[in-house]
Amino acid sequence: MEIVFEKPERMNLLGYLLRSRLRSRLADESFCRRLERINRPLVIEAGGMRVFLLAREGKLYLNAEPFDQEACAGIRAELMAVLQLMLYRRWLLSFFTGKIAIWGRVWKLLPLLGLLPPRSKR
């Protein structure tokens, strides 16, 4: 699967962070199959930035502007909460403290769970 910025000159920092994390996970075929299920736009908002995700024809498109379809689900969060989510997998605490809000058809966000780092062995 290829990750594409539709308009790279308009992409924000959040988009670059997501692309970097996505690229590191593309070697996992099951993760790529899950990403292909993003057939309706998803949105991630953090720190005043928004990134829209949509899979089409074997490519995952990231865009700073909305697609022609309305987003079906999304995550609204503080930027620090997103960074903790990507680096340390601390989403539950952030969710219950109100730093992360999930809206829409939340099951559509399930393919993004693969972005979380692996569980640490204790």
Buried (B, 14 or more C-beta within 10 A) or exposed (E): BEBEBBEEEEBBEBBBBBBEBBEEBBEEEEBBEBBBEBEBBBBBBBBEBBBBBBBEEEEBBBBBEEBEEEBBBBBBBBBEBBBBBBEEBBBEEBBEEEBBBEBBEEEBBEBBEBBBEEEEEE
